[in-house]
Amino acid sequence: MDIEALTIFAEAAHLGSFAKVARKLNTDPSQISRTISSLETQLGVRLFQRTTRKIALTEAGKRYLDRISPVLIELQQAHDEITSMTSAPRGHLKITASVSYGQKCLLPLLSEFSETYPDITLELLLTDQNLDLVSNDIDFAIRMAPIIENDVICTKLHDTHYRVVASPTYLATADSITKPADITNHKMILFSLPDYRSEWQFKSKDGHVNSVPVNGTLMISNAIAIQECVHKNMGIALLADWQVDRAIKEDQLINLFPDYRVAATTFETAAWIIYPNRNFLPNKTRVAIDFIRRRLNSLT
C-alpha cells in the first residue's frame, strides 16, 4: 500500500477539499483526485461522495480513516523521533495565539527564534477564534483560560493577572481614585465580551472580594486597541499584566490598584500551551515551546 496515497486520503478527509490538499502539497488538484481514485480502485469501494462544491466521506471512507489514522500517526512519529536524533530542528511549524498576545508577547521573539532555528519555517496564526488544532494542522496553540478541558495536552506557560490602568495625563485632570468604587465616576474603556463589561472584581489582601459595576460609552473587541485609547487619555481600562506591565514600569500608565487582585470573571487564569494528544512531540515543536517558555520566564 502506498503510504503517500494514504496520507493524501487522510489530509483530504480532514480538510474536506482536494484543492486544499493540493495547495498544501503544492501540486495540482487533478493529481490529488487521481490518487484518491486509484486508492478507491485498489480497495474496491468509494471513499468520498463528490459534488462540484465539496467532498464528504462515505461510510466506508469513515471506517477506513479510523483504521489507518493511528498507523499514519505512528509512522510520522517514528520519522520525527529518528530525524530529531541526527539533525537540527527543521520543518514547518504552525502556531496560533490571540491577536493581542501574539502582538505583545510573540512578535518580539520572532527574530531571535529565526536566528536560533534557521531550518524551521514558522507560520503564526493570530486570531481570537479558538481554531481546531487537528483540522487546521496546527502544531500548538497559546490560549488564555482558567483551565483547559478539551482532549489536548496542555502545559501552563504563566499565570495571568489583571490591572486597572489609566494614563498620567488622564488622572491629572480627573476625579481622584482611592478605592475601587471610585471608578464608577470615571470614563471606562470596556472589552466587548459580556463578562468584561458588566462588573469587575477586586480582592483585597485579606481576601475580601468586592464587585464594582462598570459601564462606559466605548466598548472595543481588541485589547491592543483598548490600550491605545488609554494612552490617548480616554479613560481607564482592565488589561492583562503581560500587556501593560512594561508601560507601567516606564510610567506611561498607572496601575490604580496595586494592592488588589483584579478580574472580570475569575482571579485564577493563565496562558496555556496546548497541542494535540500524541505520544511523541516533534523536535521542532519541543524546541519552540522551550524557547517561548524560556524567553517569557519573566512573566511567571
MOPE-V270104 format. One record per residue. N is the residue number from 1. RES is the residue in three letters. PSI is psi as a letter, one per 30 degrees, with the letter a starting at -180 (* if undefined). Layout:
n->N res->RES psi->PSI
n->N res->RES psi->PSI
This chain:
n->1 res->MET psi->k
n->2 res->ASP psi->j
n->3 res->ILE psi->e
n->4 res->GLU psi->e
n->5 res->ALA psi->e
n->6 res->LEU psi->e
n->7 res->THR psi->e
n->8 res->ILE psi->e
n->9 res->PHE psi->e
n->10 res->ALA psi->e
n->11 res->GLU psi->e
n->12 res->ALA psi->e
n->13 res->ALA psi->e
n->14 res->HIS psi->e
n->15 res->LEU psi->f
n->16 res->GLY psi->g
n->17 res->SER psi->k
n->18 res->PHE psi->e
n->19 res->ALA psi->e
n->20 res->LYS psi->e
n->21 res->VAL psi->e
n->22 res->ALA psi->e
n->23 res->ARG psi->e
n->24 res->LYS psi->e
n->25 res->LEU psi->g
n->26 res->ASN psi->h
n->27 res->THR psi->a
n->28 res->ASP psi->k
n->29 res->PRO psi->e
n->30 res->SER psi->e
n->31 res->GLN psi->e
n->32 res->ILE psi->e
n->33 res->SER psi->e
n->34 res->ARG psi->e
n->35 res->THR psi->e
n->36 res->ILE psi->e
n->37 res->SER psi->e
n->38 res->SER psi->e
n->39 res->LEU psi->e
n->40 res->GLU psi->e
n->41 res->THR psi->e
n->42 res->GLN psi->e
n->43 res->LEU psi->f
n->44 res->GLY psi->g
n->45 res->VAL psi->l
n->46 res->ARG psi->k
n->47 res->LEU psi->f
n->48 res->PHE psi->k
n->49 res->GLN psi->k
n->50 res->ARG psi->k
n->51 res->THR psi->l
n->52 res->THR psi->f
n->53 res->ARG psi->f
n->54 res->LYS psi->l
n->55 res->ILE psi->l
n->56 res->ALA psi->k
n->57 res->LEU psi->k
n->58 res->THR psi->l
n->59 res->GLU psi->e
n->60 res->ALA psi->e
n->61 res->GLY psi->e
n->62 res->LYS psi->e
n->63 res->ARG psi->e
n->64 res->TYR psi->e
n->65 res->LEU psi->e
n->66 res->ASP psi->e
n->67 res->ARG psi->e
n->68 res->ILE psi->f
n->69 res->SER psi->e
n->70 res->PRO psi->e
n->71 res->VAL psi->e
n->72 res->LEU psi->e
n->73 res->ILE psi->e
n->74 res->GLU psi->e
n->75 res->LEU psi->e
n->76 res->GLN psi->e
n->77 res->GLN psi->e
n->78 res->ALA psi->e
n->79 res->HIS psi->e
n->80 res->ASP psi->e
n->81 res->GLU psi->e
n->82 res->ILE psi->e
n->83 res->THR psi->e
n->84 res->SER psi->f
n->85 res->MET psi->f
n->86 res->THR psi->f
n->87 res->SER psi->l
n->88 res->ALA psi->l
n->89 res->PRO psi->k
n->90 res->ARG psi->l
n->91 res->GLY psi->a
n->92 res->HIS psi->k
n->93 res->LEU psi->k
n->94 res->LYS psi->k
n->95 res->ILE psi->k
n->96 res->THR psi->k
n->97 res->ALA psi->l
n->98 res->SER psi->l
n->99 res->VAL psi->e
n->100 res->SER psi->e
n->101 res->TYR psi->e
n->102 res->GLY psi->e
n->103 res->GLN psi->e
n->104 res->LYS psi->e
n->105 res->CYS psi->e
n->106 res->LEU psi->e
n->107 res->LEU psi->e
n->108 res->PRO psi->f
n->109 res->LEU psi->f
n->110 res->LEU psi->e
n->111 res->SER psi->e
n->112 res->GLU psi->e
n->113 res->PHE psi->e
n->114 res->SER psi->e
n->115 res->GLU psi->e
n->116 res->THR psi->e
n->117 res->TYR psi->i
n->118 res->PRO psi->f
n->119 res->ASP psi->g
n->120 res->ILE psi->k
n->121 res->THR psi->k
n->122 res->LEU psi->k
n->123 res->GLU psi->j
n->124 res->LEU psi->j
n->125 res->LEU psi->j
n->126 res->LEU psi->j
n->127 res->THR psi->k
n->128 res->ASP psi->g
n->129 res->GLN psi->k
n->130 res->ASN psi->i
n->131 res->LEU psi->k
n->132 res->ASP psi->k
n->133 res->LEU psi->e
n->134 res->VAL psi->e
n->135 res->SER psi->f
n->136 res->ASN psi->g
n->137 res->ASP psi->h
n->138 res->ILE psi->k
n->139 res->ASP psi->e
n->140 res->PHE psi->l
n->141 res->ALA psi->l
n->142 res->ILE psi->j
n->143 res->ARG psi->k
n->144 res->MET psi->j
n->145 res->ALA psi->l
n->146 res->PRO psi->e
n->147 res->ILE psi->l
n->148 res->ILE psi->k
n->149 res->GLU psi->f
n->150 res->ASN psi->l
n->151 res->ASP psi->i
n->152 res->VAL psi->l
n->153 res->ILE psi->k
n->154 res->CYS psi->l
n->155 res->THR psi->k
n->156 res->LYS psi->k
n->157 res->LEU psi->e
n->158 res->HIS psi->l
n->159 res->ASP psi->l
n->160 res->THR psi->k
n->161 res->HIS psi->l
n->162 res->TYR psi->l
n->163 res->ARG psi->k
n->164 res->VAL psi->j
n->165 res->VAL psi->l
n->166 res->ALA psi->l
n->167 res->SER psi->l
n->168 res->PRO psi->e
n->169 res->THR psi->e
n->170 res->TYR psi->e
n->171 res->LEU psi->f
n->172 res->ALA psi->f
n->173 res->THR psi->f
n->174 res->ALA psi->l
n->175 res->ASP psi->k
n->176 res->SER psi->l
n->177 res->ILE psi->j
n->178 res->THR psi->f
n->179 res->LYS psi->l
n->180 res->PRO psi->e
n->181 res->ALA psi->f
n->182 res->ASP psi->f
n->183 res->ILE psi->f
n->184 res->THR psi->f
n->185 res->ASN psi->g
n->186 res->HIS psi->l
n->187 res->LYS psi->k
n->188 res->MET psi->k
n->189 res->ILE psi->j
n->190 res->LEU psi->k
n->191 res->PHE psi->k
n->192 res->SER psi->f
n->193 res->LEU psi->k
n->194 res->PRO psi->e
n->195 res->ASP psi->f
n->196 res->TYR psi->f
n->197 res->ARG psi->g
n->198 res->SER psi->e
n->199 res->GLU psi->l
n->200 res->TRP psi->k
n->201 res->GLN psi->k
n->202 res->PHE psi->k
n->203 res->LYS psi->k
n->204 res->SER psi->l
n->205 res->LYS psi->f
n->206 res->ASP psi->g
n->207 res->GLY psi->f
n->208 res->HIS psi->k
n->209 res->VAL psi->k
n->210 res->ASN psi->k
n->211 res->SER psi->k
n->212 res->VAL psi->k
n->213 res->PRO psi->k
n->214 res->VAL psi->k
n->215 res->ASN psi->l
n->216 res->GLY psi->l
n->217 res->THR psi->f
n->218 res->LEU psi->j
n->219 res->MET psi->k
n->220 res->ILE psi->k
n->221 res->SER psi->f
n->222 res->ASN psi->k
n->223 res->ALA psi->e
n->224 res->ILE psi->e
n->225 res->ALA psi->e
n->226 res->ILE psi->e
n->227 res->GLN psi->e
n->228 res->GLU psi->e
n->229 res->CYS psi->e
n->230 res->VAL psi->e
n->231 res->HIS psi->f
n->232 res->LYS psi->g
n->233 res->ASN psi->h
n->234 res->MET psi->f
n->235 res->GLY psi->a
n->236 res->ILE psi->l
n->237 res->ALA psi->l
n->238 res->LEU psi->j
n->239 res->LEU psi->l
n->240 res->ALA psi->l
n->241 res->ASP psi->e
n->242 res->TRP psi->f
n->243 res->GLN psi->e
n->244 res->VAL psi->f
n->245 res->ASP psi->e
n->246 res->ARG psi->e
n->247 res->ALA psi->e
n->248 res->ILE psi->e
n->249 res->LYS psi->e
n->250 res->GLU psi->g
n->251 res->ASP psi->g
n->252 res->GLN psi->f
n->253 res->LEU psi->l
n->254 res->ILE psi->k
n->255 res->ASN psi->j
n->256 res->LEU psi->f
n->257 res->PHE psi->i
n->258 res->PRO psi->f
n->259 res->ASP psi->g
n->260 res->TYR psi->l
n->261 res->ARG psi->k
n->262 res->VAL psi->k
n->263 res->ALA psi->l
n->264 res->ALA psi->e
n->265 res->THR psi->e
n->266 res->THR psi->k
n->267 res->PHE psi->f
n->268 res->GLU psi->j
n->269 res->THR psi->l
n->270 res->ALA psi->l
n->271 res->ALA psi->k
n->272 res->TRP psi->k
n->273 res->ILE psi->k
n->274 res->ILE psi->k
n->275 res->TYR psi->l
n->276 res->PRO psi->l
n->277 res->ASN psi->j
n->278 res->ARG psi->l
n->279 res->ASN psi->e
n->280 res->PHE psi->k
n->281 res->LEU psi->j
n->282 res->PRO psi->k
n->283 res->ASN psi->e
n->284 res->LYS psi->e
n->285 res->THR psi->e
n->286 res->ARG psi->e
n->287 res->VAL psi->e
n->288 res->ALA psi->e
n->289 res->ILE psi->e
n->290 res->ASP psi->e
n->291 res->PHE psi->e
n->292 res->ILE psi->e
n->293 res->ARG psi->e
n->294 res->ARG psi->e
n->295 res->ARG psi->f
n->296 res->LEU psi->g
n->297 res->ASN psi->f
n->298 res->SER psi->f
n->299 res->LEU psi->f
n->300 res->THR psi->*
